[in-house]
């Protein structure tokens, strides 16, 4: 059995055509999948996802602001606690003074 004169060249040309066909088929499949992906992305753009992200971002900013003001709020609470303690001490002192005055009055008036 003898091969045609240009059998190697014909085989190479056939392989080249097959390679080009495979590349075109692959490109078509990638383009089709890319189109489907694009359609899904367009569908996702219609969802309220952007609003949810914007709302979550705003809540995070608000939480960060509240966290930043926490030391000042703690200082105010500590000052308020100290003022309440001082006021309580003053009330106890005044109550003691009133009790002493009432007792002194009743002792000096003879119990009536």
C-alpha positions as CSV (number, residue, x, y, z in Angstrom):
1,X,0.0,0.0,0.0
2,X,1.4,3.3,-1.0
3,X,0.4,6.7,0.3
4,X,-0.5,9.6,-2.0
5,X,2.3,11.9,-2.8
6,X,1.1,14.7,-0.5
7,X,-0.5,12.6,2.3
8,X,1.3,14.3,5.1
9,X,0.4,17.7,3.8
10,X,-3.3,16.6,3.4
11,X,-3.3,15.1,7.0
12,X,-1.8,18.4,8.3
13,X,-4.4,20.4,6.4
14,X,-7.2,18.2,7.8
15,X,-5.9,18.6,11.4
16,X,-5.7,22.4,10.8
17,X,-9.3,22.5,9.7
18,X,-10.4,20.3,12.6
19,X,-8.5,22.6,15.0
20,X,-10.1,25.7,13.6
21,X,-13.5,24.0,13.9
22,X,-12.9,23.1,17.5
23,X,-11.8,26.7,18.3
24,X,-14.9,28.1,16.6
25,X,-17.1,25.6,18.5
26,X,-15.4,26.5,21.8
27,X,-15.8,30.2,21.1
28,X,-19.5,29.7,20.3
29,X,-20.0,27.8,23.6
30,X,-18.2,30.5,25.6
31,X,-20.2,33.2,23.9
32,X,-23.5,31.4,24.7
33,X,-22.5,30.9,28.3
34,X,-21.5,34.6,28.5
35,X,-24.8,35.7,27.1
36,X,-26.6,33.6,29.8
37,X,-24.4,35.1,32.4
38,X,-25.2,38.6,31.1
39,X,-28.9,37.9,31.3
40,X,-28.6,36.7,34.9
41,X,-26.6,39.8,35.8
42,X,-29.3,42.0,34.2
43,X,-31.9,40.1,36.2
44,X,-30.0,40.7,39.4
45,X,-29.8,44.4,38.7
46,X,-33.6,44.5,39.0
47,X,-33.5,43.1,42.5
48,X,-33.5,45.5,45.4
49,X,-30.0,44.3,46.3
50,X,-28.6,47.8,45.9
51,X,-31.1,49.2,48.3
52,X,-30.3,46.5,50.8
53,X,-26.6,47.2,50.5
54,X,-27.2,50.9,50.9
55,X,-29.3,50.3,54.0
56,X,-26.8,48.0,55.5
57,X,-24.0,50.5,54.8
58,X,-26.0,53.2,56.5
59,X,-26.6,51.0,59.5
60,X,-22.9,50.2,59.8
61,X,-22.1,54.0,59.6
62,X,-24.7,54.7,62.4
63,X,-23.3,51.9,64.6
64,X,-19.7,53.2,64.1
65,X,-20.9,56.7,65.1
66,X,-22.6,55.3,68.2
67,X,-19.5,53.3,69.1
68,X,-17.4,56.4,68.6
69,X,-19.6,58.4,71.0
70,X,-19.6,55.6,73.7
71,X,-16.6,57.0,75.7
72,X,-18.3,60.4,76.0
73,X,-21.5,58.7,77.1
74,X,-19.7,56.6,79.7
75,X,-18.0,59.8,81.0
76,X,-21.4,61.5,81.3
77,X,-22.9,58.5,83.0
78,X,-20.0,58.5,85.5
79,X,-20.4,62.2,86.2
80,X,-24.2,61.7,86.7
81,X,-23.6,58.8,89.1
82,X,-21.2,60.9,91.1
83,X,-23.7,63.8,91.2
84,X,-26.4,61.3,92.3
85,X,-24.1,60.1,95.1
86,X,-23.4,63.7,96.2
87,X,-27.1,64.6,96.1
88,X,-27.9,61.5,98.2
89,X,-25.3,62.5,100.7
90,X,-26.7,66.0,100.9
91,X,-30.3,64.6,101.3
92,X,-29.1,62.3,104.1
93,X,-27.3,65.2,105.8
94,X,-30.3,67.5,105.5
95,X,-32.6,64.8,106.8
96,X,-30.3,64.2,109.7
97,X,-30.3,67.9,110.4
98,X,-34.2,68.1,110.3
99,X,-34.5,65.0,112.6
100,X,-32.1,66.7,115.1
101,X,-34.0,69.9,114.9
102,X,-37.3,68.1,115.5
103,X,-35.9,66.1,118.4
104,X,-34.4,69.2,119.9
105,X,-37.7,71.0,119.5
106,X,-39.7,68.3,121.2
107,X,-37.1,67.9,124.0
108,X,-37.1,71.6,124.7
109,X,-40.9,71.9,124.6
110,X,-41.4,69.1,127.1
111,X,-42.7,66.4,124.8
112,X,-46.0,68.2,123.9
